[in-house]
Amino acid sequence: MSAIARLLRRLRVPTAVVAGLLLTAGGVVGTAAAPAQAATSITLNGTSGGRVFDGVGAISGGGGNSRLLIDYPEPQRGQILDYLFKPGYGASLQILKAEIGGDTNSTSGAEPSHQHTRSDLNCDRGYEWWLMEQAKARNPNLKLYGLAWGAPGWIGGGNFWSTDMVNYDLAWLGCAKKHGLSIDYLGGWNERGYNVSWYQQLRSALNSNGYGSVKIVAADSDWGVANDINSNASFASAVSAIGTHYPCGYRSAQSDCSVPAAALSSGKPLWASENGSDDYNGGAQAVARGINRGYIDGRMTAYLNWPVVAALTPNLPYPTMGLALAAQPWSGAYSIGKNAWVMAHTSQFTAPGWRYLDSSSGYIGGNRANGSYVSLKSPNNSDWSTVVETMDAGGDQTLNFSVTGGLSTGTVHVWSTDVRSGNTADHFVHATDITPSGGTFSLTARPGHLYTLTTTTGQGKGTATGPAKASLKLPYSDSFDGNATGTEAKYLMDWQGAFEAVGCGGGRAGMCVRQMSPQKPITWDSLTDPHALLGETGWGNYTVSSDVLLEQPGYVELIGRAGAHDYDRGGGQNAYRLRVSDTGAWSILNSNTNNTVATLARGTTAALGTNRWHTLGLTFSGATITAVVDGATVGSASDGTWATGQIGYGTSQGETAQFDNLSITPGSGGNDGGTTGAIVGTASGRCVDVPNQSHTAGTQVALWDCNGGSNQQWTNTSAGELRVYGSACLDAAGQGTTPGTKVTIWDCNGGANQKWTFRTDGTLTGVQSGLCLDATGAGTANGTPLQLSTCNGGSSQKWTRD
């Protein structure tokens, strides 16, 4: 390391700034180390051919991943939106893909339909219209893209590929027009194949109904659609772009993004129309590779990250994926991820309509391990931007640039991100400006970095920050009277079906929540009964009560201590349920993610009937569960499977029931079942983390940079457990009591090996073993596994609660 670099380090100048200050025109001064390879020459040639760039963006949909964002208070809500969409501020997204809601779960919840039945059309339902309006207000040039994951069951008598679905999409476009939104792209059915004649019918209908400018993307699945495009001229004329999902591998390092020859020869723009699905910080290296390599390997001209924001509770699938974490509207807390700044390295320096320069894009020194670079030029044929990633490089590399072919040889602005760093000061830093000499200049590219070199200006990095996290405290209540028709009640998240505000029935004034879906939907994933959830996964002892009204024979449910969901295995959920039918039959049920439902207690009370209001209540006190109907206790059960979790509403399939006057009051064990937060190592400053956000029982926990993710949030229950995701416990593997026993997560079962004690000396000991939670080998690095060790007073055995 040079003397200059050492000085800058002592002055605590951020890593990315140090890198920038080591740049100079025509060469490199004071480089950190000798290059890992011989200097690489890169010619930026404005006469090079290349495909037209369509943009980088993200997806709101595939469930309720954006659901809680609309409930954020100002100014935090506006700040998050700015970080996502405002040009020159954050991710500066160029495309927003929004779900066309279908009243059915599509990964992380359900989005409401604009047309629950054939005769029912309401263009103000849900939050996607609001989100698209907010995005366009910040960036009028942003492109909008609509796609369905599922649909109401009336569509085509259950057949998605039907004329009904074409008309359903047309109605959605009409709703967009009422909101002042112009949709640029429209897809078919997410990841469920394609129907050639349906796409042709859709193209004809768009043309004849005034939507000729809306382009069709097919098939939001795999590359197989290219074969039919190549062999069917009519189909080819209907489709404007081929969009495939995870072309670089699902949740992969995105190192190789090769594309079949049939797709490359189709003549269509090729898109990574869904990619990512990784943690808002942990996925940054893969995204950095994928945006560049998608073009180098496969000539893909658009990259859409799934999803745009993690605005959902931690018991739902993929709770930290996106560009930002915004899961606490009640506190206003949020965090912008490294993924956002990685995307900014492309989006803030380009625009749809720019053109790639093929001869000025490739792998550094022809070697993938060194990293990659892509270059694009502006329609003015002068301005240019080059994005360089060195995610896997083993050392510093010298890149010698030569600018030619009519491109500007003026000042080059260099922005950089140390993608490996957890320090936000190292992300998206304007490192330096370079004045080329004779059209040449050099860059020292450091390992694990992302650089953008550009002749453009106007970039920036937002400075707003959110408040600290805080639990949603009890008591909590909602009469729903403050809701407009068609909106979703504050904090209430649909999982299946559609729960929205309507005028109350049964002779009651005011607003109520009604389950609106009157039939089984065309599902994207496993079918479950309609239900919606609200609140903290750390709530333990409480009473939830609500007025209910059945509109037809069937049942309603109050849900409590709701924890993890598992849509992959039938949509099961860890929860307790009070189910009461119109006949008066009631039961207390215990359900789990294996989709097993056990009856803990049952009986019969006076018939609820239909179109009459009643009050249900469910109380949790330790292992005791008590059910109340119309003020009278009807039964109780003893079961300690689930210690904490959310509340919720549920109905039988097709039951259009109503709910009013929600009330949640704390029990004697405290209002939230214990404290929830991170557990931080004194020696390492890192958090107890479930690697890769895994929900798999037996996953060994480890140290990792604290990032606020749900896999680092531990609830200390009144039973002495440390719970994550609401239903998994910190566990001494195999009930081990000897030093070296792995510490893992496991389904909470009340065992002594899942009980822990925080001691005044800062240690955390297992109740069964008496041993201390310890970093293996007293390690402090990311990924250091945790185990039980003989307590020795060492700093690797000391922990604090955040």
N, C-alpha and C positions, 0 to 999 in steps of 0.2 A: 504494500500500500504506500502511495506517495506521501511525502510530508504534508502536502496540501490536503490530501484526503484525511490523514490522521488529525490534522488541526480541525477540519470540519466536523469530524466525528466527536472530538472532545467538546466542541461547541454544541453538540447535539443537533446538528442540522439533519433533517430527515434524510433517509437513505436515497429517496428518489431525487431530492434536491442535490445531494452529493454527486449522483450520477450525471445530472444535468450540468453541474458546474465543471465537470471534467471533459466537456465537449468544446470543440473549437473548429473554426473554418479551416479546411485543407488538411486537417490532421487531428491528433489526440495529444493532449498534454497531461502529465501527471496521472496516467491511468492507474487503476487500482492494482492491476497485476498484468503480467504478460498475457497476450491473447491465447485462448485455448487452441485456436487454429490460426493458420495464416490469414492475413487480412482478406476480406471478401469484397469484391468490387460489385457494385450495383448501379446499373444505368437506369435512370428514370427518363424514359423516352416517350414523349407526347404523341408520337406517330404510331405507337403500338396499337394493335387491335385488342379488343376485349369486350366482354358483355356489359350491358347496362345494369348498374347497381339498383336494386329495388328497395333496400332498406334493412335495418335491424329493428326488431320490435319485441313485443311480448304478448302474452295471452291472459285474458281475464275469462276464466271458464274452465271447463273440466271440473265443475263443482264450485263451491262457494269460497274459492281462495281469496276473492276480493270482498267478501261479504261484510266484514266488520269495518272496512275503510269508511263507508258512508256514515257510520255512527261516531266517528272521531269528532272531538270538539275542534273548533278553530282556536288558535291559528295552526294547530298541528296538522289538521286534515289538509289544509292548503299547502303546508310545507311538504308533506309527503307527495302530493300531486305535482308540486313543482319539481321535486327530485326525480320523478318519473318522466314527466312530459315537457317541462319548460326548456326551450332551447338554451344552450349555454349555461346550464345550471346543474344538471345531474345526468341521468341516463339518456335524456333527450330523445326518447323513443320516436321512431319514424313510422311505425306500424303498430296498431292496436287491434288484436283479434279478440272478438267478444263472442261469448256463447249465446246462441239463440235458445233461450230457456225452454225446457220440455217437461217440467214438473217431476223430474226423476234424477236420482243420484248419478253424477257423472265423474266421480272420483272423490272429491272432498265436499260433497253436499249436492243439493239440488238447486236449480235456478228456476224461477217461476215462468210459466208460459204467458205470452200475450193473448192466448186464445185457449182457455181451459177446455172449452167445448166448441163445436162448430159455430154456434150462434153467439159466442161470448168473445168479444174483442175489447181489450183495454191496453192502450199504448203507454200507460204510465206505471206498469208493474215492474218490480225489481229495481236493481241499481245499475244495470249495464247502460241504460240510456243516460243516466246521470254521469257515469264514469266517462262515457264517450264524449258527452258535452264538455266535461271538465278538461279532457285531454285536448279536444279541438280548440277550446278557448285559449289554451296555453300554446298550442302549436297548430295554427290553421292549416299547415301543410301536411299534417299527419294523415296517413292512410288508414281507413277502417275496413275491417274484414269480419264477416259474420259466418258462424259455423254452428251447426246443431250437433249435440252429443246424443240426445234422445228426443222424444216427442210425446205429446198427449196421446192416450190410447185411441181416441176417435179418428186419428189420422189413418186413412186408408183401411179402416177396420183392423188396425194393428200392423199394416204394411207400410214401412217408412218410404219405400220407393214407389210412391203413388202420386197421382194428380193432386190429392189433398195436400201432400207435403210441398209440392210446387206452389200451390196457392197459399200455404202457410208461410213460406218464405216471402212471397209477394206481400202478404199482410205485414210481415215484419219490416220489410223495406218501406211500406207505407207508414208504419209507426216511426221509423227513422226520419222520414221526411217531415212528419209532424213535429219532431224534435229539432228540426233544422239540420239534420245530419245527412250527408251524402255518403253512401256506402260504396267503397271502391272495389271490394272483392267479396265473393260469396262462395262457400264450399258446400259439400254434400252432407255426408254422415261421418263423423269423426271415427277413424280407425275401424270402420265396419265395411270395408270394401267399397264397391261402386257398382252402378247400374248404367250402362252406356246410354240406353234409350231415355232414362230419367234425366241425365245431364243434357241430352239434346232437347228434351221437352222443356227443361228449365231455361236453356238459352233462348228458345223460341218465345217462351212466356215473358222473359225479361225484355226482349226486343219489342214485343207487341204491347207491353204495358209501360213504356217510357223509361225502361231501365237498361237501354242498350249500352250505356257506358259502364255498367257493372261487369267486372271481369270474373270469370269462373275459375276457381282453383280446384284441381282434382289430383288425388282423391283423399288427401289427408290421411294416408295410410302408408303404403310402400311404393316402390318404383314400378310395380307390375302394371299400373295403368298406362305406362309408356308404350307397351306393346300394342294395346288397342288404339291408342292415339296414332301410332305409326301405320296401322293397318286399316283405319276407318277415317276417311277424310271428313265425313260429317261430324264425327265425334271430335276430331282434331280442331275443326272450326269452332266448336262450342267451347273448348277449353283454352284459356289464356295462359295458364301456368300449371306446371306439375309441382305439387307440394307433397313432400314425404316427411315422415316423422322419424327422428333419431337416425339420420343417415350416417352419422359417425359412430353409431352404437348407442344403445339405451343406457343412460347414466354412466357413460364411459369417459375415458380421458380425452375423447374426441381428437385422437392423434391421427386417425386415418379416416378420410371422408370420401372414399371412392364411390363412383356412380356407374351403373350399368351402361353399356354402349347404347342400348335402346333409348335411354333417357337423354343422353348427350346428343344423339342424332335426331331427336324429335323436333328440334328447332324451337322448342318452348323454353321460356325462363324456368329454371329449376330452383326450387325453394326448400330450405329446411324449415318447413311450416310448423314444426314443433320440435323443440330441442331443449336440452338442459335437464329439468326435473331434479336439480341439485340444490343444496343448501345455499342461502343467499350470500354466504361468505365462502363456504367450502367448495362451491362449484366454479370459482372464478378462474382457476387455471384451465379447466376444461373449456369454458366459454372462450377464453383468450385463444386457445388453439382452434376451436371449432369455427369461429367467425372467419379467421384467415384461411384455414385448411379446407373449409367447405368450398371456397372458391378455387384454391390451388388444385385440389384433388378432383373436384366434381363440378366446377363452374357454377356453383350455387350462388345466387345473387340476392337472397334474402335469408335472414336468420331470425327465428321467432322463439324466444325463451318461454318455457312453461314453468311457472306462471309469472305474472307481472309482479305480484305482491303476496306475501304470506299474511293475509288479514283474516285469520281463522284461529280457532282454539287448538291447543296442543294435542287433544285426543283424536283429532281427525287426521286422515292420511296426509303425509307430506306437509307437516306444519311449519317448516322453516324454508320451503323452497320459494324462489323468486328473486327479486332485486332488492327488496326491503322487507323487514319484519314489522308488522303493524297489528299486533294481536291483542292490544289492550286499549280499546277506545275509552274505557272508564278512567284510565290514568292519563291517557294521551301519549304514553311512551311509544317510541318507535326507533328503529335503527336502520340505516342505509347500508346495504351490503357491498362487498367488493365486486359482486356481479354487476352492479350499476355502473361502477367506475370502469370496469373492463368494457362494457358496451359503449360507454361514453368515448372511449378511444377511437371508435369508428363513427358513432352517430354525431358527435359534436364537430367532426371534421369533414363530413360528407353530406350528401342529400340524395334521395331517390332521383335518378336521372343522370347522376355522375356515371363515369365509365371506367371499368377496370382496365389496367394496362397489363396485358398478359406477359409481355417480355420483361416487365418490371415487377413481377410477382413470382415467388418461389421459395425454396428452402435455402437457408444460409449455408453457403459452401456446398450446396447440393445434398445436404445431410439433414434429415428430419430432426435428429437429436439436437442440432444446433439452434433450431427455431425456424420461424417462417416470416415472410413479409409479403404484404400486398400493397399495390399502389393504385390510386384512382385519380382521375382528372375531372375537373369541373367542366360543365358545358361551355364555359368561356374559353376552354382549351389552353388556359394559362395556369390557373391555380391547381394545386395537386396536394395530395396527402398520402403518406406511406405509414402503414401500421406494422410494427415489428414486434414479434413475441419470441421470448427466449425461455419458455417455461422449463425446458429440460436441459438447457445448456450446462456444461460442466465448468465453464469459466468465462472470463471476459472475452469479448470478440470485437475486433475492429472492422467496421463497415465503412468502406470508401464509396461515397455517392458521386455520381456524375449526372448532371441535369442537361437534357437536350430535347430536341424535337418540338420546340416552341413553348415548352413549359417555363414558368417563371424561374429566374435565377436570383430572385430577390431574397429577402430575409426568410430564413427557415425557423419556425417556432417549434420547439421540442417540448413535448409533454410526456411524463413518465409515471408509471405505477410499479412499485415493488409488490408484485402479486403475492409473494410469500409472506409479506409483513402483515401483522395484525394491527399496526399503528396507522390510524386513519390519516395521519400527517404524511404518510408515504404513498397515499393513493391520489392519483390524478393531479400531479404537480406540474406547473409550468416551470420546466427545469432551466431552460436558457433559450436564447435566440442566437442563430448563427448567420453570418453573412458569407455566402459561398464566394470562393475565389476562383474566377474563371469557370463558374458553374460546378465546382467541386467542393466537397466538405466531407468530414468524417464523423463517425459516432462510435463511442465505446459502449457496446451493449452488454449489460451485466446479466448474469443468470437470473431466471425467475422474474424477469421484468417485461413490461409492455411499454412500448414507445409509440408515439405518433409524431411524425415530422410533417409539417404543413406550411403552406404559404398563406393559409387563411387566418382570420382573426375572429374574435367574438366569443371565444370559449370561456368557460368559467366553472367554478366549483362552489356550490351552495354552502352556506355556513350555518344554517338553522339547525338546532338540536332540540330533541324532545325532552320532556321531564322524565324523572325516574319512574320505574315501574312500581305499581301498587295494586294490591288485590281489590277486586270488587267486593266491598264489604256488605255484610248483612246488618239490618234487614233491607230487603229490596222488594219493591212492588211496582206494578204497572196496571193502570186501568185501561190502557190502550186508547183513551179518548183523544189523545193528542196526535193520533195517526191519521193521515189522509187515506182515503180509499185506495186500495191497491198496493200500499206500501207494506213493508215488513216491520214488525214491532222491534223496537230497539234491542239489540244484542241477540235477538232470536234467530237462530240459524237453521234453515231447512236442511234436512238430510234426505228425506224422500217426501214427495208430495209438495204442496204449496200452501203455506200458512201465511195469510195476509189479512190486512185490516179491512173490515166491511162494517156497514151499519148493523147493529145487533138485531137478531131475530127474537122470537118468543115474547114480543111485547116490550122488550127492554130498549131504552133510549141509549144513545151514545155509540161508541165504536167497540167492536170485538175482533178477536182473531178467529178466522175461519179457515179450516182445511178445505181448499178449493177444488182439488182434483177428484172428480166423481167416477173415475175409472182407472183400471190398471194402465200404466204408461207403456210406451215403447221404450224399453230400458236400454241403457248403455252398459250397465253392470247388473249385479244381482238385485232382484226385486225384494224389497222389504215393505212392511206397512209404513204409511206416512208417519213421519215424526220430525220434530224440531227441538233443538237444544239451546240452552242459555246458561251463562255463568262460568264460574271458576271450577277447574278440575280439582282444586284443593278444598272445596267445601266438604265438611264432614258431617257434623251433627246439626240438623236443621229440620224445619217443617216447611213443606211446599204445599200450597193450597190454591185452588182455582175454581171458579164457577164454570160449569160445562153444560152444553146443550147438544143433544143428538138430533140431527135432522131426519134421520131414518134409522131403521133397525141396524144394530152393529154395536161397536164398543168404542170407548175413549180410554186413554191412559194418562196417568201422571207418572213421569219418569224421574228417578232420583239416583244420586251417586253414579251418574253416567260417566264412564271412562272411555277406554280405547274402543275404536271402531275398526273392523276389518272387512272391507268390501270384497277382498279377494276370496274370502271363504263364506260367501253367502250373505254378507252385510251384517253379520252379528256384532253385538256390542255388549260390553261389560256394563251392566246396569240392573237396578231394581225397578219394577213397574207395578203400579196399582191399575188393574184393568177392571172396568165396570161396564156391563152391557145394558142395553135398553130393558132387558128382562129383570135386572137387579142382580144378576150373577156377578160376583166379584172374585178377584184372585190377586195375591201378591206373588210376583214372578221374579226369578233370578235368571237373567240372560247373559251369555258370554260371546266372545268373538268366534267361538267354534259353531255358533248358531244353535247352541243348545239352550233350551228354555226349561227351567225347573219350576214347578209350582210349590211355593213355600207355605201358602195358606189359601183357603178358598171358602166360599159360602154364598149366601143369597140374602139380599136386603130388598126393601121395597123397590118395585120396578121404576126405573128412571123414565121409561116411555120415550116419546119423541116430542120435540118442540117445547120442552119444559126445562127450566133452569134448575140445576142442582149444584152442590158444592162438594168437591172431593179434597181430601187431605192425606198427606203421606209424611210421617215423622220418622227421623233416623236419630237414634241415641245409642251410640256404640253399636252393638250387634242386634239391637232391638228395632224392629220395623213395625210401625203401627199405621193401620188404614182407617180413615174416617170418611163417612158419607153423610152429608147433610147434618153435620154436627155430632153424629153418633159414631163411636168406635165400633167397627164391624169385625175387626180381627187384627192379629199381630203375628209376627214370626221372629225367630232368632236365627241370624245368619251373619257371619262376619267376613264374607268373601270380599265385598267392596267397601272400603273405609271412607272413600271420598269420591266426589264427582259432581257433575252438572245436574240441572233439572231439565225437564222437557215435557212436551205435549206429544201424544200419539193418538192415532185412530186406526180402526180396521180399514182394509183396502176399499177405497171408494166412499168412505164415510165422510160426509161434509158436515162435520161437527163444528161447534163454536166454543170459544174459550174467553173468559173475562175475569178481571180482578185477580191477576196473579199476585201472590204474596209468598215471600220466602223469609222466614224468621230464624234467627240463630238458636241453636239448642244449648244445653248446659255445657257441652264440650268445647264451646267457642264458636265464633261465627264463620270460621273457614277451615276447621278441621286441623289446624296447625299452620305453622309458618311455611312459606314457599319461597325458594330462592336458590341461588347458586351456592355450592360448597367449594371454597377456594383454598388451594394449598399454600401454606405460609412460605415454604421454600421456593416453590415454582411460580407462584402468582397465577397459576392456571387452575381451571375448573375441573371438577369431577364430571366426566362427559361419557355419554353412551355413543361409541363410535358410529359415524355415518347415520345418525338418527335411527339406528336399528331398533325395532320392536321385538326382535327375536329373543326368546328366553334363552339364557345361557351366554349372552354377549358380555364379555369382560369389559368393565368400565376402565377408563384411562384418563390421563391428564390431557387437556386441550385448552387453547386460548379461549378465554371467556368471551362468548358472543351473544348471550341472551337467548339462545335457542332452547326449545322445549326439552331437548335431550340433556340440558344442564340445569333444569329447574326441578328441585327436590322438595317434596312436601313432607315435613316432619309431623306425622300423625300422632294423635293422642295415644295410639297403641305402640308408639315407639318405632314405627316404620319410617323409612325414607322412600317415598313413592315418586316415580317419574311417569309421565304420560297419564297419571291418574290411577293406574292399575298395575304397574310393574314395580317391584320392590328391589332395593339394594339387598343383595343376597350373598351369603357365604356359600360358595358352590359345593353341592353335595353335602351340605351341613357340616363342612369341614371345620375342625377346631385346632388345626396345626399350622404353624408358620408356613407361609407360601401358598395357602389356600387362595384360589382366585376369588375375586369379588366381582360378581356379575349382576345382571338383572334377571328377575324371574317373576312369574305371575304371583301376586301376593297371596299367601296361604296361611298367614298367622303363625308360621314357624318361628322358633327362637333364633334361627339363623338369619332372620329378616328383621330383627330388632336391634336397635343401635342406641348408644348413649353418647351425647356430647358432654365431655368433661371440662372442668374449669381450666385445665392446663392446655386446652385446645385440641386434645386428641379426640378421636371418634372410635369408640370401641364396640365390638360385637357383644351382645348380651350373652349369647350362648358360649362363645369362645373366650371372652375376656381379652382378645387380641386387638391390636390397633389397625385401623385402616392406614395403609402405607403405600407409597410409590415404590415400585419394584426397583431394587438397587439404589434407592434414594435418588432416583432420576428426577429431572425437572423438565425434560423436553416434551414437546407435543407427542402424544401417542404412548407415553410411558404407562404400562398397565398397572392397575392397582391390585393389591393383595392384602391378606392379613399377615401381620408380623408381631413378634414379641415387642411389647411397648418398651421403648428405650429412651424416650424423651427427645428423639431426633426431630429436626425441623421438617423432615419429609412426612412425619406423622402428625403434624399440626395443621389444623383446618379452621377456617372462619366462615361464617354465614354472610352471604351478600344479600 
